[in-house]
Amino acid sequence: MQHLSYVFAQSNGTKFTTYKLSVNYCQTTTIKKNTMKNETKGMFLGVTGISAFGLTLPATQIVIPFLDPIFIGLGRAVLAAIFAAILLLWFRQKIPNRNQIYQLLVVALGVVIGFPLFSSWAMLHVPASHGGVVMGVLPLATALVAVLISNERPGFWFWIVAVIGCCLVVLYSLIQGSGGIQIADVALLGAVLSAAIGYAVGANLSKQMGGWQVICWALVLSLPFIILPAINYAPDSLSTISVAGIASFLYLSLVSQLFAFFVWYKGLALGGIARVSQAQLLQPFVTLFASMLLLGEVIDNTTMVFALLVISSVWLGKRMPIKLKI
């Protein structure tokens, strides 16, 4: 191992004491390599999480003819909360402290209650492509929240790449014919704000508690507030729901609302909230490919071109420097 040695002497009357100080050259290099490794691992986990989230809209489209949108938004959280409580008890997780509980409540308001309700209601009134116009700013919104609540300070070129990526998603949605501004856009903006805050706060808290613990505790803490409204809007009978509808609801509950957050929060914590959040730019295209497989929709050449451009912007964003404020 390479090191730098300094030798100096200190006089103490008639005696001289010699000191030797060694500084490792490898220390800085090791830190940089570990940082790059964490960023790569974080981006991989982030893309994995986004791939799981990308199936949320097709699953919602399958189940929405059978269930009230309020029940879809809250009922899936109730089922996820039951599984989350089992996991916390099984692994004997300690109860969060007061400060962590406050942050967990913010996460719950954002990703357990706010985003599912706002997005489910909006999908009743606007097509998915229109929703993509507004939801396309979610990565940028998440990065902005990260700057406010964490020590991450993205550089100028990171913001340029992030804005270009968002513009590509919005431009694609406009080309696909999303229509004009509608009242449901208020709900979509509420969904964006809810998700951005929930993602950023949850990822920041994951550095203390772990990614899966954050979403599990957020679900458990929200359960007393959502169980009664969910029961109120629950269907009278499950016999009228198709097998595909039940499978879709289970996916929304156990994957979109629970297990996908395990890797998503872990990825944000490892790779940095601002950087990994740009993986969300891929979500509309994951949704389109999933719609092709599950709903029989056709993907045209325009979609393929924009998907490649967005993937390129995410790749560039990963390479842009982000400083940590000490």
GUNUTOR-786551 format. One record per atom (N, C-alpha, C): residue in one letter; atom name; x, y, z. Coordinates in steps of 0.2 Angstrom, whole numbers. Layout:
N
A  CA  X  Y  Z
...
This chain:
326
M  N  4  -6  0
M  CA  0  0  0
M  C  4  6  0
Q  N  3  11  -4
Q  CA  7  17  -5
Q  C  5  22  1
H  N  11  25  3
H  CA  9  30  8
H  C  15  35  8
L  N  13  41  11
L  CA  18  46  11
L  C  20  47  19
S  N  27  48  20
S  CA  30  48  26
S  C  33  55  28
Y  N  32  58  33
Y  CA  35  64  35
Y  C  39  62  42
V  N  45  65  42
V  CA  49  64  48
V  C  51  71  50
F  N  50  72  57
F  CA  52  79  60
F  C  54  77  67
A  N  58  82  69
A  CA  61  82  76
A  C  58  87  80
Q  N  58  86  87
Q  CA  56  91  91
Q  C  61  91  97
S  N  63  97  98
S  CA  68  98  103
S  C  65  99  110
N  N  68  96  115
N  CA  66  96  122
N  C  72  97  126
G  N  75  103  127
G  CA  81  104  130
G  C  87  101  126
T  N  90  96  129
T  CA  96  93  125
T  C  94  87  121
K  N  88  85  122
K  CA  85  79  118
K  C  81  80  112
F  N  82  76  107
F  CA  77  77  101
F  C  73  71  101
T  N  67  72  100
T  CA  62  66  99
T  C  60  67  91
T  N  61  61  88
T  CA  59  60  81
T  C  52  57  80
Y  N  48  60  76
Y  CA  41  58  74
Y  C  41  56  67
K  N  37  51  66
K  CA  35  49  59
K  C  28  49  57
L  N  26  52  52
L  CA  19  52  51
L  C  17  49  44
S  N  13  45  43
S  CA  12  41  37
S  C  5  43  35
V  N  4  45  28
V  CA  -3  46  26
V  C  -4  42  20
N  N  -9  38  20
N  CA  -11  33  14
N  C  -13  37  8
Y  N  -10  36  2
Y  CA  -12  38  -4
Y  C  -19  35  -6
C  N  -20  29  -4
C  CA  -25  25  -6
C  C  -32  27  -3
Q  N  -32  31  2
Q  CA  -38  32  6
Q  C  -43  36  2
T  N  -41  41  -2
T  CA  -45  45  -6
T  C  -48  41  -12
T  N  -43  37  -15
T  CA  -45  33  -20
T  C  -50  28  -18
T  N  -49  24  -12
T  CA  -54  20  -10
T  C  -61  23  -9
I  N  -61  29  -6
I  CA  -67  32  -5
I  C  -71  33  -11
K  N  -67  36  -16
K  CA  -70  37  -23
K  C  -73  31  -26
K  N  -69  25  -26
K  CA  -72  19  -29
K  C  -78  16  -25
N  N  -78  17  -18
N  CA  -84  15  -15
N  C  -90  19  -16
T  N  -89  26  -17
T  CA  -94  30  -19
T  C  -97  28  -26
M  N  -93  27  -31
M  CA  -95  25  -38
M  C  -99  19  -37
K  N  -96  14  -33
K  CA  -100  7  -33
K  C  -107  8  -30
N  N  -107  12  -25
N  CA  -114  14  -22
N  C  -118  17  -27
E  N  -116  22  -31
E  CA  -120  25  -35
E  C  -123  20  -41
T  N  -118  16  -43
T  CA  -120  11  -48
T  C  -125  6  -45
K  N  -124  4  -39
K  CA  -129  -1  -36
K  C  -136  3  -35
G  N  -135  9  -32
G  CA  -141  13  -31
G  C  -145  14  -37
M  N  -142  16  -43
M  CA  -146  17  -49
M  C  -149  10  -52
F  N  -145  4  -51
F  CA  -148  -2  -53
F  C  -155  -4  -49
L  N  -154  -2  -42
L  CA  -160  -4  -38
L  C  -165  1  -39
G  N  -164  8  -41
G  CA  -169  12  -43
G  C  -172  11  -49
V  N  -169  8  -54
V  CA  -172  6  -60
V  C  -176  0  -59
T  N  -174  -4  -55
T  CA  -178  -10  -53
T  C  -185  -8  -50
G  N  -184  -3  -45
G  CA  -190  -1  -42
G  C  -195  3  -47
I  N  -192  7  -51
I  CA  -196  10  -56
I  C  -200  5  -61
S  N  -196  0  -63
S  CA  -199  -5  -67
S  C  -205  -8  -63
A  N  -205  -9  -57
A  CA  -211  -12  -53
A  C  -216  -7  -53
F  N  -214  0  -52
F  CA  -219  5  -51
F  C  -223  6  -58
G  N  -219  5  -63
G  CA  -222  6  -70
G  C  -228  2  -72
L  N  -229  -4  -68
L  CA  -234  -8  -69
L  C  -241  -6  -66
T  N  -240  -1  -62
T  CA  -245  2  -58
T  C  -251  4  -62
L  N  -250  8  -67
L  CA  -255  11  -71
L  C  -259  5  -75
P  N  -256  1  -78
P  CA  -259  -5  -81
P  C  -263  -9  -76
A  N  -261  -10  -71
A  CA  -264  -14  -66
A  C  -270  -10  -63
T  N  -270  -4  -62
T  CA  -275  1  -60
T  C  -281  1  -66
Q  N  -279  1  -72
Q  CA  -284  1  -78
Q  C  -288  -6  -78
I  N  -284  -11  -76
I  CA  -288  -18  -76
I  C  -293  -18  -70
V  N  -291  -15  -64
V  CA  -295  -16  -59
V  C  -301  -11  -58
I  N  -300  -5  -61
I  CA  -304  1  -59
I  C  -311  0  -62
P  N  -313  -5  -67
P  CA  -320  -6  -68
P  C  -324  -9  -62
F  N  -320  -13  -58
F  CA  -323  -17  -53
F  C  -323  -13  -46
L  N  -319  -8  -45
L  CA  -318  -6  -38
L  C  -318  2  -38
D  N  -321  5  -33
D  CA  -321  12  -32
D  C  -313  15  -31
P  N  -312  20  -35
P  CA  -305  23  -35
P  C  -302  24  -28
I  N  -307  26  -23
I  CA  -305  28  -16
I  C  -303  21  -13
F  N  -306  16  -14
F  CA  -304  9  -11
F  C  -298  7  -14
I  N  -297  8  -21
I  CA  -291  6  -24
I  C  -285  9  -21
G  N  -286  16  -19
G  CA  -280  20  -16
G  C  -279  18  -9
L  N  -284  17  -5
L  CA  -284  16  2
L  C  -284  8  4
G  N  -288  4  0
G  CA  -288  -3  1
G  C  -282  -6  0
R  N  -278  -4  -5
R  CA  -272  -8  -6
R  C  -267  -6  -1
A  N  -267  0  2
A  CA  -263  2  8
A  C  -264  -2  14
V  N  -271  -3  15
V  CA  -273  -7  21
V  C  -270  -14  20
L  N  -271  -18  15
L  CA  -268  -24  14
L  C  -260  -24  14
A  N  -257  -19  11
A  CA  -250  -19  12
A  C  -248  -18  19
A  N  -252  -14  23
A  CA  -250  -12  30
A  C  -250  -19  34
I  N  -255  -23  33
I  CA  -256  -29  37
I  C  -249  -33  36
F  N  -247  -34  29
F  CA  -241  -38  28
F  C  -235  -34  31
A  N  -235  -28  31
A  CA  -229  -24  34
A  C  -229  -25  41
A  N  -235  -25  45
A  CA  -235  -27  52
A  C  -232  -33  53
I  N  -234  -38  49
I  CA  -231  -45  50
I  C  -224  -45  50
L  N  -221  -42  44
L  CA  -214  -42  43
L  C  -210  -39  49
L  N  -213  -33  52
L  CA  -210  -29  57
L  C  -210  -34  64
L  N  -215  -37  65
L  CA  -215  -42  71
L  C  -211  -48  70
W  N  -211  -51  64
W  CA  -207  -57  62
W  C  -199  -55  64
F  N  -197  -49  61
F  CA  -190  -48  62
F  C  -188  -43  68
R  N  -194  -43  72
R  CA  -193  -39  79
R  C  -189  -33  78
Q  N  -192  -28  74
Q  CA  -190  -22  73
Q  C  -192  -17  79
K  N  -187  -13  81
K  CA  -188  -9  87
K  C  -193  -3  84
I  N  -196  0  89
I  CA  -201  5  87
I  C  -197  12  86
P  N  -198  15  81
P  CA  -194  22  79
P  C  -195  27  85
N  N  -190  31  85
N  CA  -190  36  90
N  C  -195  42  87
R  N  -196  47  92
R  CA  -201  52  90
R  C  -199  56  84
N  N  -193  58  83
N  CA  -191  61  77
N  C  -192  57  70
Q  N  -191  51  71
Q  CA  -192  46  65
Q  C  -199  45  64
I  N  -203  45  69
I  CA  -211  45  68
I  C  -213  51  64
Y  N  -211  56  66
Y  CA  -213  62  62
Y  C  -212  62  55
Q  N  -206  60  53
Q  CA  -204  59  46
Q  C  -208  53  43
L  N  -209  48  47
L  CA  -213  42  44
L  C  -220  45  42
L  N  -223  49  46
L  CA  -230  52  45
L  C  -230  56  39
V  N  -224  59  37
V  CA  -224  63  31
V  C  -223  58  25
V  N  -219  53  26
V  CA  -219  48  21
V  C  -226  45  19
A  N  -230  43  25
A  CA  -236  40  24
A  C  -241  45  21
L  N  -241  51  22
L  CA  -245  56  19
L  C  -244  57  12
G  N  -237  56  10
G  CA  -235  57  3
G  C  -237  50  -1
V  N  -234  45  1
V  CA  -234  39  -4
V  C  -239  34  -2
V  N  -242  34  4
V  CA  -247  29  6
V  C  -254  32  5
I  N  -255  38  6
I  CA  -262  41  6
I  C  -262  46  0
G  N  -258  51  -1
G  CA  -258  56  -6
G  C  -258  54  -13
F  N  -252  51  -15
F  CA  -251  49  -22
F  C  -256  44  -24
P  N  -258  38  -20
P  CA  -263  34  -23
P  C  -270  37  -24
L  N  -272  41  -19
L  CA  -279  44  -20
L  C  -279  49  -26
F  N  -274  54  -26
F  CA  -274  59  -31
F  C  -273  55  -38
S  N  -269  51  -39
S  CA  -268  47  -45
S  C  -274  43  -48
S  N  -277  40  -43
S  CA  -283  35  -44
S  C  -289  40  -47
W  N  -290  45  -43
W  CA  -295  50  -45
W  C  -294  53  -52
A  N  -288  55  -53
A  CA  -286  58  -59
A  C  -287  54  -65
M  N  -285  47  -64
M  CA  -286  42  -70
M  C  -293  41  -72
L  N  -298  43  -68
L  CA  -305  43  -70
L  C  -307  48  -75
H  N  -303  53  -75
H  CA  -305  59  -79
H  C  -301  61  -85
V  N  -294  59  -85
V  CA  -290  60  -90
V  C  -286  53  -92
P  N  -285  53  -99
P  CA  -281  47  -101
P  C  -274  47  -98
A  N  -271  41  -99
A  CA  -264  40  -96
A  C  -259  44  -99
S  N  -260  45  -105
S  CA  -255  50  -109
S  C  -255  57  -106
H  N  -261  59  -104
H  CA  -262  66  -101
H  C  -258  66  -95
G  N  -259  60  -91
G  CA  -256  60  -84
G  C  -249  60  -85
G  N  -246  57  -90
G  CA  -239  57  -91
G  C  -236  64  -92
V  N  -240  69  -95
V  CA  -237  76  -96
V  C  -236  79  -89
V  N  -240  78  -84
V  CA  -239  81  -78
V  C  -234  76  -74
M  N  -235  70  -74
M  CA  -231  66  -70
M  C  -223  66  -72
G  N  -222  68  -78
G  CA  -216  69  -81
G  C  -211  73  -77
V  N  -214  78  -73
V  CA  -210  82  -69
V  C  -208  79  -62
L  N  -210  73  -61
L  CA  -209  70  -54
L  C  -201  69  -53
P  N  -197  67  -57
P  CA  -190  66  -56
P  C  -187  73  -54
L  N  -189  78  -57
L  CA  -186  85  -56
L  C  -189  87  -49
A  N  -195  86  -48
A  CA  -198  88  -41
A  C  -195  84  -36
T  N  -193  78  -37
T  CA  -190  74  -31
T  C  -183  77  -30
A  N  -179  78  -35
A  CA  -172  81  -35
A  C  -173  88  -31
L  N  -178  92  -32
L  CA  -178  98  -29
L  C  -180  97  -21
V  N  -184  93  -20
V  CA  -185  91  -13
V  C  -179  89  -9
A  N  -175  85  -13
A  CA  -169  82  -10
A  C  -164  87  -8
V  N  -164  93  -12
V  CA  -159  98  -11
V  C  -162  102  -4
L  N  -168  102  -3
L  CA  -171  106  2
L  C  -170  102  9
I  N  -170  95  9
I  CA  -170  91  15
I  C  -164  88  16
S  N  -160  87  11
S  CA  -153  83  12
S  C  -147  87  11
N  N  -141  84  11
N  CA  -135  88  10
N  C  -133  87  3
E  N  -137  85  -2
E  CA  -135  84  -9
E  C  -136  91  -13
R  N  -131  93  -17
R  CA  -131  99  -20
R  C  -128  97  -28
P  N  -133  95  -32
P  CA  -132  94  -39
P  C  -129  100  -42
G  N  -124  99  -47
G  CA  -121  104  -51
G  C  -126  107  -56
F  N  -123  112  -60
F  CA  -127  115  -65
F  C  -129  110  -71
W  N  -124  106  -73
W  CA  -126  102  -79
W  C  -130  96  -77
F  N  -131  94  -70
F  CA  -136  89  -68
F  C  -143  92  -69
W  N  -144  98  -67
W  CA  -150  101  -68
W  C  -152  102  -76
I  N  -147  104  -80
I  CA  -148  104  -87
I  C  -151  97  -90
V  N  -147  92  -88
V  CA  -149  85  -90
V  C  -156  83  -87
A  N  -157  85  -81
A  CA  -164  83  -78
A  C  -169  87  -82
V  N  -169  93  -83
V  CA  -174  97  -86
V  C  -175  94  -93
I  N  -169  93  -97
I  CA  -170  90  -104
I  C  -174  83  -103
G  N  -172  79  -99
G  CA  -176  73  -98
G  C  -183  74  -97
C  N  -185  78  -92
C  CA  -192  80  -91
C  C  -196  83  -97
C  N  -192  87  -101
C  CA  -195  90  -107
C  C  -196  84  -112
L  N  -192  79  -112
L  CA  -193  74  -117
L  C  -199  70  -116
V  N  -200  69  -109
V  CA  -206  65  -107
V  C  -213  69  -109
V  N  -212  75  -107
V  CA  -218  80  -108
V  C  -219  80  -116
L  N  -214  81  -120
L  CA  -215  82  -127
L  C  -218  76  -130
Y  N  -215  70  -127
Y  CA  -218  64  -130
Y  C  -226  63  -129
S  N  -228  65  -122
S  CA  -235  64  -121
S  C  -239  69  -125
L  N  -236  75  -126
L  CA  -240  80  -130
L  C  -241  77  -138
I  N  -235  74  -140
I  CA  -236  72  -147
I  C  -241  66  -147
Q  N  -241  62  -142
Q  CA  -246  57  -142
Q  C  -253  59  -141
G  N  -254  66  -140
G  CA  -261  68  -140
G  C  -264  68  -134
S  N  -261  71  -129
S  CA  -264  71  -122
S  C  -270  76  -121
G  N  -271  81  -125
G  CA  -276  86  -124
G  C  -273  92  -120
G  N  -278  96  -119
G  CA  -277  102  -115
G  C  -277  102  -107
I  N  -276  107  -104
I  CA  -276  107  -97
I  C  -283  106  -94
Q  N  -284  102  -89
Q  CA  -290  100  -86
Q  C  -290  100  -79
I  N  -296  100  -76
I  CA  -296  101  -68
I  C  -292  95  -65
A  N  -292  89  -68
A  CA  -289  84  -65
A  C  -281  85  -65
D  N  -279  90  -68
D  CA  -272  91  -68
D  C  -270  94  -61
V  N  -275  96  -57
V  CA  -274  98  -50
V  C  -272  92  -46
A  N  -276  87  -47
A  CA  -275  81  -44
A  C  -268  78  -45
L  N  -266  78  -52
L  CA  -260  75  -54
L  C  -254  79  -51
L  N  -255  86  -51
L  CA  -250  90  -47
L  C  -249  88  -40
G  N  -255  87  -37
G  CA  -255  84  -30
G  C  -251  78  -29
A  N  -252  73  -34
A  CA  -249  67  -34
A  C  -242  68  -35
V  N  -239  72  -39
V  CA  -232  73  -40
V  C  -229  76  -34
L  N  -232  81  -31
L  CA  -230  84  -24
L  C  -229  79  -19
S  N  -235  75  -18
S  CA  -235  69  -13
S  C  -229  64  -14
A  N  -229  62  -20
A  CA  -223  57  -21
A  C  -216  60  -20
A  N  -215  66  -23
A  CA  -209  69  -22
A  C  -207  70  -15
I  N  -211  72  -11
I  CA  -210  73  -4
I  C  -209  66  0
G  N  -213  61  -2
G  CA  -213  55  1
G  C  -207  51  -1
Y  N  -205  52  -7
Y  CA  -198  48  -10
Y  C  -192  51  -6
A  N  -192  58  -6
A  CA  -186  61  -3
A  C  -185  60  4
V  N  -190  61  8
V  CA  -190  60  15
V  C  -189  53  17
G  N  -192  49  13
G  CA  -191  41  15
G  C  -184  39  13
A  N  -182  42  8
A  CA  -175  40  6
A  C  -170  42  11
N  N  -171  48  13
N  CA  -166  51  19
N  C  -167  47  25
L  N  -173  45  27
L  CA  -174  41  33
L  C  -171  34  32
S  N  -171  32  26
S  CA  -168  25  25
S  C  -161  24  27
K  N  -157  30  27
K  CA  -150  30  29
K  C  -150  28  36
Q  N  -155  29  40
Q  CA  -155  28  47
Q  C  -158  21  49
M  N  -164  20  45
M  CA  -168  14  47
M  C  -167  8  42
G  N  -166  9  36
G  CA  -166  4  31
G  C  -172  5  27
G  N  -172  4  20
G  CA  -177  5  16
G  C  -184  2  17
W  N  -183  -5  18
W  CA  -190  -9  19
W  C  -193  -7  26
Q  N  -189  -5  31
Q  CA  -192  -3  37
Q  C  -196  3  37
V  N  -193  8  33
V  CA  -197  15  32
V  C  -204  14  29
I  N  -204  10  23
I  CA  -211  9  20
I  C  -216  5  25
C  N  -213  0  28
C  CA  -217  -4  33
C  C  -220  0  39
W  N  -215  4  42
W  CA  -218  8  47
W  C  -223  14  45
A  N  -221  16  39
A  CA  -226  22  36
A  C  -233  19  35
L  N  -233  12  33
L  CA  -240  9  31
L  C  -243  8  38
V  N  -239  5  43
V  CA  -242  3  49
V  C  -245  10  53
L  N  -241  15  53
L  CA  -243  21  56
L  C  -250  24  53
S  N  -250  23  46
S  CA  -256  26  42
S  C  -262  21  43
L  N  -262  15  45
L  CA  -267  11  46
L  C  -273  13  50
P  N  -272  16  56
P  CA  -278  18  59
P  C  -282  24  56
F  N  -279  27  51
F  CA  -282  33  48
F  C  -286  31  41
I  N  -284  25  39
I  CA  -286  23  32
I  C  -291  17  32
I  N  -291  13  37
I  CA  -295  7  37
I  C  -302  8  37
L  N  -305  13  41
L  CA  -312  15  41
L  C  -314  17  34
P  N  -311  22  31
P  CA  -313  24  24
P  C  -312  19  19
A  N  -307  15  20
A  CA  -307  9  15
A  C  -312  4  16
I  N  -314  3  22
I  CA  -320  -2  23
I  C  -327  1  20
N  N  -327  8  21
N  CA  -333  11  19
N  C  -334  11  11
Y  N  -329  11  7
Y  CA  -329  11  0
Y  C  -327  4  -3
A  N  -327  -1  2
A  CA  -326  -8  -1
A  C  -331  -11  -5
P  N  -330  -16  -9
P  CA  -336  -19  -13
P  C  -340  -23  -9
D  N  -346  -24  -10
D  CA  -351  -28  -7
D  C  -349  -35  -7
S  N  -346  -37  -13
S  CA  -345  -44  -15
S  C  -339  -44  -19
L  N  -335  -50  -18
L  CA  -329  -51  -23
L  C  -331  -55  -29
S  N  -337  -58  -29
S  CA  -338  -62  -34
S  C  -339  -59  -41
T  N  -340  -52  -41
T  CA  -341  -48  -47
T  C  -334  -46  -50
I  N  -329  -47  -46
I  CA  -322  -45  -48
I  C  -319  -51  -52
S  N  -316  -50  -58
S  CA  -313  -55  -62
S  C  -306  -57  -59
V  N  -304  -63  -61
V  CA  -297  -65  -58
V  C  -292  -60  -60
A  N  -292  -57  -66
A  CA  -287  -52  -67
A  C  -287  -46  -63
G  N  -294  -44  -61
G  CA  -295  -39  -57
G  C  -292  -40  -50
I  N  -293  -46  -47
I  CA  -290  -48  -41
I  C  -283  -48  -41
A  N  -280  -51  -46
A  CA  -273  -51  -47
A  C  -270  -44  -47
S  N  -273  -40  -51
S  CA  -271  -33  -51
S  C  -271  -29  -45
F  N  -276  -30  -41
F  CA  -277  -27  -34
F  C  -271  -30  -30
L  N  -270  -36  -30
L  CA  -264  -39  -26
L  C  -258  -36  -28
Y  N  -257  -35  -34
Y  CA  -250  -32  -37
Y  C  -250  -25  -34
L  N  -255  -21  -34
L  CA  -255  -14  -32
L  C  -254  -14  -24
S  N  -256  -19  -21
S  CA  -255  -19  -14
S  C  -248  -21  -11
L  N  -246  -27  -14
L  CA  -240  -30  -12
L  C  -234  -28  -15
V  N  -234  -26  -22
V  CA  -229  -24  -25
V  C  -228  -16  -26
S  N  -233  -13  -29
S  CA  -233  -6  -30
S  C  -233  -2  -23
Q  N  -236  -5  -18
Q  CA  -237  -1  -12
Q  C  -232  -4  -6
L  N  -229  -9  -8
L  CA  -224  -12  -2
L  C  -217  -14  -5
F  N  -217  -20  -8
F  CA  -210  -23  -10
F  C  -206  -18  -15
A  N  -209  -15  -19
A  CA  -206  -10  -24
A  C  -202  -5  -20
F  N  -205  -3  -14
F  CA  -202  2  -10
F  C  -196  0  -7
F  N  -195  -7  -6
F  CA  -189  -9  -3
F  C  -183  -8  -7
V  N  -183  -9  -13
V  CA  -177  -8  -18
V  C  -177  0  -19
W  N  -183  3  -20
W  CA  -183  10  -22
W  C  -179  14  -17
Y  N  -181  14  -10
Y  CA  -179  18  -5
Y  C  -171  16  -4
K  N  -170  9  -5
K  CA  -163  7  -4
K  C  -158  10  -10
G  N  -161  11  -16
G  CA  -157  14  -21
G  C  -156  21  -20
L  N  -162  25  -18
L  CA  -161  32  -17
L  C  -156  33  -11
A  N  -156  29  -6
A  CA  -151  30  -1
A  C  -144  29  -3
L  N  -143  24  -7
L  CA  -136  22  -9
L  C  -133  27  -14
G  N  -137  28  -19
G  CA  -135  32  -25
G  C  -136  39  -25
G  N  -140  42  -20
G  CA  -141  49  -19
G  C  -148  50  -22
I  N  -152  54  -18
I  CA  -159  55  -20
I  C  -160  59  -27
A  N  -156  64  -27
A  CA  -156  68  -34
A  C  -155  64  -40
R  N  -149  60  -39
R  CA  -147  56  -45
R  C  -151  50  -47
V  N  -153  46  -42
V  CA  -157  40  -43
V  C  -164  42  -45
S  N  -167  48  -43
S  CA  -173  50  -44
S  C  -175  51  -52
Q  N  -169  52  -55
Q  CA  -170  53  -63
Q  C  -172  46  -66
A  N  -171  41  -63
A  CA  -173  34  -66
A  C  -181  34  -67
Q  N  -185  39  -63
Q  CA  -192  39  -64
Q  C  -194  42  -71
L  N  -189  45  -75
L  CA  -190  47  -82
L  C  -192  41  -86
L  N  -190  35  -84
L  CA  -191  29  -88
L  C  -198  26  -86
Q  N  -201  28  -81
Q  CA  -208  25  -79
Q  C  -213  25  -84
P  N  -214  31  -88
P  CA  -219  31  -93
P  C  -218  26  -98
F  N  -212  24  -100
F  CA  -210  20  -105
F  C  -211  12  -103
V  N  -209  11  -96
V  CA  -210  5  -93
V  C  -218  3  -93
T  N  -222  8  -92
T  CA  -229  8  -92
T  C  -232  6  -99
L  N  -229  9  -104
L  CA  -231  8  -111
L  C  -229  1  -113
F  N  -223  -2  -111
F  CA  -222  -8  -113
F  C  -226  -13  -109
A  N  -227  -12  -103
A  CA  -232  -16  -99
A  C  -239  -16  -102
S  N  -241  -10  -104
S  CA  -248  -10  -108
S  C  -248  -14  -114
M  N  -242  -14  -118
M  CA  -242  -18  -124
M  C  -243  -26  -122
L  N  -240  -28  -117
L  CA  -240  -35  -115
L  C  -246  -37  -111
L  N  -249  -32  -107
L  CA  -255  -34  -103
L  C  -261  -32  -106
L  N  -261  -26  -110
L  CA  -267  -24  -112
L  C  -268  -24  -120
G  N  -262  -26  -123
G  CA  -263  -27  -130
G  C  -262  -20  -134
E  N  -259  -15  -131
E  CA  -258  -9  -134
E  C  -252  -9  -139
V  N  -252  -5  -144
V  CA  -246  -5  -149
V  C  -241  0  -148
I  N  -235  -2  -148
I  CA  -229  3  -147
I  C  -227  5  -154
D  N  -227  12  -155
D  CA  -224  14  -162
D  C  -217  16  -162
N  N  -215  18  -168
N  CA  -208  20  -168
N  C  -206  26  -164
T  N  -211  31  -164
T  CA  -210  37  -160
T  C  -208  35  -152
T  N  -212  31  -150
T  CA  -211  28  -143
T  C  -204  26  -142
M  N  -202  22  -147
M  CA  -195  19  -146
M  C  -190  24  -146
V  N  -190  29  -151
V  CA  -185  34  -151
V  C  -185  38  -145
F  N  -191  40  -142
F  CA  -191  44  -136
F  C  -188  40  -130
A  N  -190  33  -130
A  CA  -188  29  -124
A  C  -180  29  -124
L  N  -177  29  -130
L  CA  -170  29  -131
L  C  -167  35  -129
L  N  -170  41  -130
L  CA  -168  47  -128
L  C  -168  48  -121
V  N  -173  46  -118
V  CA  -174  47  -111
V  C  -169  42  -107
I  N  -168  36  -109
I  CA  -163  32  -106
I  C  -156  35  -107
S  N  -155  39  -112
S  CA  -148  42  -113
S  C  -148  48  -108
S  N  -153  51  -107
S  CA  -153  57  -102
S  C  -152  54  -95
V  N  -155  48  -93
V  CA  -154  45  -86
V  C  -147  43  -86
W  N  -144  41  -91
W  CA  -137  39  -91
W  C  -132  45  -90
L  N  -134  50  -94
L  CA  -130  56  -93
L  C  -130  59  -86
G  N  -137  59  -83
G  CA  -138  61  -76
G  C  -134  58  -71
K  N  -133  51  -72
K  CA  -129  47  -68
K  C  -121  50  -67
R  N  -119  52  -73
R  CA  -112  54  -74
R  C  -111  62  -71
M  N  -116  65  -70
M  CA  -115  72  -68
M  C  -114  73  -61
P  N  -109  77  -59
P  CA  -107  78  -52
P  C  -112  80  -47
I  N  -112  77  -41
I  CA  -117  80  -36
I  C  -112  80  -30
K  N  -112  86  -27
K  CA  -108  88  -21
K  C  -112  86  -15
L  N  -109  85  -9
L  CA  -112  84  -3
L  C  -110  90  2
K  N  -115  93  4
K  CA  -114  99  9
K  C  -113  96  16
I  N  -107  98  18
I  CA  -105  96  25
I  C  -107  101  30
